[in-house]
Amino acid sequence: MNEQIKELAEQARLLTGWPVGEIEYQKFAILIIKKCRDIVSDTRDMAIEEEWNVDEAMSTAMYDIEEHFGVK
């Protein structure tokens, strides 16, 4: 399991060995969404600073999200 995903799963209490339910899965989804939002926000700030066009900013954000979560 990718270390970043494992860290979020631990925060959501999915890896305790105890039965998990809807609350834990919702927490996990929320943590993933928040991390993606943070990555996009960082990319937006960089894009403004470096005067990128929208395509450059979006491509960079997509790449950074995939890299962060180890998705290829």
OpenMM code with the backbone's topology and positions (N, CA, C; nanometers):
from openmm import Vec3, app, unit

residues = "MET ASN GLU GLN ILE LYS GLU LEU ALA GLU GLN ALA ARG LEU LEU THR GLY TRP PRO VAL GLY GLU ILE GLU TYR GLN LYS PHE ALA ILE LEU ILE ILE LYS LYS CYS ARG ASP ILE VAL SER ASP THR ARG ASP MET ALA ILE GLU GLU GLU TRP ASN VAL ASP GLU ALA MET SER THR ALA MET TYR ASP ILE GLU GLU HIS PHE GLY VAL LYS".split()
positions = [
    Vec3(0.0851, -0.1170, 0.0000),
    Vec3(0.0000, 0.0000, 0.0000),
    Vec3(0.0899, 0.1236, 0.0000),
    Vec3(0.0580, 0.2203, -0.0854),
    Vec3(0.1305, 0.3461, -0.0910),
    Vec3(0.1324, 0.4101, 0.0477),
    Vec3(0.2472, 0.4634, 0.0863),
    Vec3(0.2636, 0.5191, 0.2209),
    Vec3(0.1652, 0.6336, 0.2483),
    Vec3(0.1373, 0.7162, 0.1469),
    Vec3(0.0449, 0.8277, 0.1662),
    Vec3(-0.0977, 0.7777, 0.1895),
    Vec3(-0.1376, 0.6762, 0.1149),
    Vec3(-0.2711, 0.6184, 0.1323),
    Vec3(-0.2796, 0.5481, 0.2676),
    Vec3(-0.1731, 0.4775, 0.3040),
    Vec3(-0.1708, 0.4088, 0.4329),
    Vec3(-0.1855, 0.5086, 0.5476),
    Vec3(-0.1174, 0.6219, 0.5373),
    Vec3(-0.1267, 0.7236, 0.6417),
    Vec3(-0.2705, 0.7748, 0.6576),
    Vec3(-0.3382, 0.8003, 0.5451),
    Vec3(-0.4767, 0.8458, 0.5517),
    Vec3(-0.5682, 0.7361, 0.6058),
    Vec3(-0.5430, 0.6118, 0.5667),
    Vec3(-0.6228, 0.4992, 0.6172),
    Vec3(-0.6073, 0.4862, 0.7690),
    Vec3(-0.4855, 0.5078, 0.8175),
    Vec3(-0.4628, 0.5023, 0.9623),
    Vec3(-0.5378, 0.6156, 1.0326),
    Vec3(-0.5345, 0.7364, 0.9743),
    Vec3(-0.6056, 0.8489, 1.0340),
    Vec3(-0.7560, 0.8228, 1.0385),
    Vec3(-0.8058, 0.7508, 0.9385),
    Vec3(-0.9496, 0.7194, 0.9333),
    Vec3(-0.9838, 0.5970, 1.0181),
    Vec3(-0.8837, 0.5376, 1.0808),
    Vec3(-0.8987, 0.4203, 1.1680),
    Vec3(-0.9456, 0.2963, 1.0916),
    Vec3(-0.8961, 0.2831, 0.9676),
    Vec3(-0.9307, 0.1651, 0.8881),
    Vec3(-0.8379, 0.0476, 0.9143),
    Vec3(-0.7226, 0.0728, 0.9750),
    Vec3(-0.6212, -0.0314, 0.9908),
    Vec3(-0.6021, -0.0749, 1.1354),
    Vec3(-0.7063, -0.0650, 1.2143),
    Vec3(-0.6946, -0.0979, 1.3566),
    Vec3(-0.7082, -0.2469, 1.3842),
    Vec3(-0.7604, -0.3210, 1.2881),
    Vec3(-0.7881, -0.4620, 1.3112),
    Vec3(-0.9290, -0.4853, 1.3631),
    Vec3(-0.9966, -0.3785, 1.3963),
    Vec3(-1.1349, -0.3858, 1.4426),
    Vec3(-1.2270, -0.3680, 1.3231),
    Vec3(-1.3496, -0.4159, 1.3338),
    Vec3(-1.4451, -0.3946, 1.2242),
    Vec3(-1.4642, -0.2446, 1.1994),
    Vec3(-1.4768, -0.2109, 1.0720),
    Vec3(-1.4984, -0.0706, 1.0353),
    Vec3(-1.6333, -0.0572, 0.9671),
    Vec3(-1.6836, 0.0628, 0.9683),
    Vec3(-1.8143, 0.0873, 0.9082),
    Vec3(-1.8130, 0.2117, 0.8224),
    Vec3(-1.9313, 0.2589, 0.7965),
    Vec3(-1.9504, 0.3723, 0.7065),
    Vec3(-1.8750, 0.4969, 0.7536),
    Vec3(-1.8712, 0.5206, 0.8824),
    Vec3(-1.8060, 0.6412, 0.9358),
    Vec3(-1.6572, 0.6418, 0.8994),
    Vec3(-1.5915, 0.5289, 0.9145),
    Vec3(-1.4481, 0.5221, 0.8831),
    Vec3(-1.4234, 0.5409, 0.7337),
    Vec3(-1.5075, 0.4805, 0.6508),
    Vec3(-1.4905, 0.4961, 0.5063),
    Vec3(-1.5184, 0.6402, 0.4634),
    Vec3(-1.6163, 0.7039, 0.5230),
    Vec3(-1.6441, 0.8438, 0.4928),
    Vec3(-1.5263, 0.9322, 0.5333),
    Vec3(-1.4708, 0.9058, 0.6499),
    Vec3(-1.3546, 0.9811, 0.6975),
    Vec3(-1.2380, 0.9651, 0.6005),
    Vec3(-1.2149, 0.8430, 0.5534),
    Vec3(-1.1079, 0.8156, 0.4579),
    Vec3(-1.1296, 0.8949, 0.3292),
    Vec3(-1.2501, 0.8937, 0.2782),
    Vec3(-1.2829, 0.9681, 0.1554),
    Vec3(-1.2623, 1.1182, 0.1772),
    Vec3(-1.3042, 1.1680, 0.2904),
    Vec3(-1.2885, 1.3106, 0.3202),
    Vec3(-1.1409, 1.3480, 0.3268),
    Vec3(-1.0596, 1.2640, 0.3889),
    Vec3(-0.9165, 1.2918, 0.3979),
    Vec3(-0.8513, 1.2940, 0.2598),
    Vec3(-0.8922, 1.2020, 0.1709),
    Vec3(-0.8384, 1.2012, 0.0351),
    Vec3(-0.8785, 1.3283, -0.0383),
    Vec3(-1.0040, 1.3665, -0.0269),
    Vec3(-1.0517, 1.4875, -0.0943),
    Vec3(-0.9782, 1.6106, -0.0422),
    Vec3(-0.9591, 1.6201, 0.0879),
    Vec3(-0.8889, 1.7346, 0.1447),
    Vec3(-0.7442, 1.7405, 0.0965),
    Vec3(-0.6792, 1.6257, 0.0865),
    Vec3(-0.5407, 1.6239, 0.0380),
    Vec3(-0.5351, 1.6686, -0.1076),
    Vec3(-0.6276, 1.6211, -0.1895),
    Vec3(-0.6337, 1.6644, -0.3301),
    Vec3(-0.6576, 1.8144, -0.3390),
    Vec3(-0.7478, 1.8652, -0.2559),
    Vec3(-0.7758, 2.0086, -0.2526),
    Vec3(-0.6503, 2.0878, -0.2173),
    Vec3(-0.5735, 2.0382, -0.1205),
    Vec3(-0.4508, 2.1069, -0.0801),
    Vec3(-0.3483, 2.1093, -0.1933),
    Vec3(-0.3369, 1.9977, -0.2640),
    Vec3(-0.2432, 1.9904, -0.3762),
    Vec3(-0.2848, 2.0878, -0.4860),
    Vec3(-0.4136, 2.0910, -0.5183),
    Vec3(-0.4637, 2.1832, -0.6209),
    Vec3(-0.4418, 2.3284, -0.5770),
    Vec3(-0.4646, 2.3579, -0.4517),
    Vec3(-0.4444, 2.4929, -0.3996),
    Vec3(-0.2980, 2.5341, -0.4123),
    Vec3(-0.2075, 2.4438, -0.3772),
    Vec3(-0.0644, 2.4734, -0.3905),
    Vec3(-0.0272, 2.4983, -0.5363),
    Vec3(-0.0831, 2.4174, -0.6260),
    Vec3(-0.0560, 2.4344, -0.7688),
    Vec3(-0.1105, 2.5676, -0.8173),
    Vec3(-0.2303, 2.6047, -0.7717),
    Vec3(-0.2883, 2.7333, -0.8104),
    Vec3(-0.1978, 2.8485, -0.7685),
    Vec3(-0.1475, 2.8418, -0.6469),
    Vec3(-0.0592, 2.9474, -0.5980),
    Vec3(0.0669, 2.9571, -0.6836),
    Vec3(0.1243, 2.8417, -0.7180),
    Vec3(0.2430, 2.8388, -0.8025),
    Vec3(0.2110, 2.8931, -0.9420),
    Vec3(0.0947, 2.8558, -0.9952),
    Vec3(0.0543, 2.8999, -1.1287),
    Vec3(0.0384, 3.0514, -1.1343),
    Vec3(-0.0188, 3.1086, -1.0301),
    Vec3(-0.0353, 3.2541, -1.0246),
    Vec3(0.1018, 3.3215, -1.0197),
    Vec3(0.1869, 3.2678, -0.9338),
    Vec3(0.3200, 3.3251, -0.9156),
    Vec3(0.4032, 3.3181, -1.0436),
    Vec3(0.3903, 3.2059, -1.1162),
    Vec3(0.4725, 3.1846, -1.2358),
    Vec3(0.3982, 3.2156, -1.3660),
    Vec3(0.2769, 3.2670, -1.3536),
    Vec3(0.1959, 3.3084, -1.4678),
    Vec3(0.1739, 3.1945, -1.5694),
    Vec3(0.1342, 3.0783, -1.5183),
    Vec3(0.1024, 2.9662, -1.6051),
    Vec3(-0.0352, 2.9860, -1.6660),
    Vec3(-0.0586, 2.9190, -1.7780),
    Vec3(-0.1945, 2.9179, -1.8319),
    Vec3(-0.2730, 2.8059, -1.7631),
    Vec3(-0.3997, 2.7995, -1.7887),
    Vec3(-0.4868, 2.7024, -1.7220),
    Vec3(-0.4430, 2.5588, -1.7513),
    Vec3(-0.4074, 2.5295, -1.8751),
    Vec3(-0.3659, 2.3935, -1.9115),
    Vec3(-0.2427, 2.3497, -1.8334),
    Vec3(-0.1459, 2.4392, -1.8192),
    Vec3(-0.0254, 2.4061, -1.7426),
    Vec3(-0.0592, 2.3795, -1.5963),
    Vec3(-0.1431, 2.4623, -1.5406),
    Vec3(-0.1806, 2.4463, -1.4000),
    Vec3(-0.2568, 2.3165, -1.3779),
    Vec3(-0.3528, 2.2866, -1.4643),
    Vec3(-0.4320, 2.1646, -1.4482),
    Vec3(-0.3462, 2.0395, -1.4679),
    Vec3(-0.2607, 2.0405, -1.5671),
    Vec3(-0.1729, 1.9261, -1.5919),
    Vec3(-0.0811, 1.9017, -1.4727),
    Vec3(-0.0285, 2.0089, -1.4176),
    Vec3(0.0595, 1.9967, -1.3012),
    Vec3(-0.0169, 1.9440, -1.1803),
    Vec3(-0.1362, 1.9949, -1.1558),
    Vec3(-0.2161, 1.9480, -1.0425),
    Vec3(-0.2495, 1.7998, -1.0571),
    Vec3(-0.2901, 1.7584, -1.1762),
    Vec3(-0.3219, 1.6161, -1.1981),
    Vec3(-0.1992, 1.5292, -1.1750),
    Vec3(-0.0859, 1.5721, -1.2270),
    Vec3(0.0388, 1.4973, -1.2096),
    Vec3(0.0753, 1.4885, -1.0611),
    Vec3(0.0667, 1.6014, -0.9910),
    Vec3(0.1039, 1.6036, -0.8489),
    Vec3(0.0145, 1.5135, -0.7644),
    Vec3(-0.1150, 1.5096, -0.7950),
    Vec3(-0.2064, 1.4209, -0.7220),
    Vec3(-0.1703, 1.2749, -0.7479),
    Vec3(-0.1470, 1.2409, -0.8733),
    Vec3(-0.1093, 1.1033, -0.9068),
    Vec3(0.0215, 1.0640, -0.8391),
    Vec3(0.1189, 1.1536, -0.8415),
    Vec3(0.2472, 1.1255, -0.7778),
    Vec3(0.2309, 1.1085, -0.6268),
    Vec3(0.1542, 1.1946, -0.5653),
    Vec3(0.1366, 1.1895, -0.4194),
    Vec3(0.0786, 1.0554, -0.3758),
    Vec3(-0.0206, 1.0070, -0.4512),
    Vec3(-0.0861, 0.8826, -0.4142),
    Vec3(-0.0270, 0.7597, -0.4828),
    Vec3(0.0782, 0.7793, -0.5643),
    Vec3(0.1442, 0.6658, -0.6288),
    Vec3(0.0599, 0.6010, -0.7376),
    Vec3(-0.0225, 0.6806, -0.8037),
    Vec3(-0.1095, 0.6298, -0.9098),
    Vec3(-0.0442, 0.6586, -1.0436),
    Vec3(-0.0398, 0.5583, -1.1296),
    Vec3(0.0223, 0.5780, -1.2622),
    Vec3(-0.0768, 0.5451, -1.3683),
] * unit.nanometer
topology = app.Topology()
chain = topology.addChain("A")
for resn in residues:
    res = topology.addResidue(resn, chain)
    for name in ("N", "CA", "C"):
        topology.addAtom(name, app.Element.getBySymbol(name[0]), res)
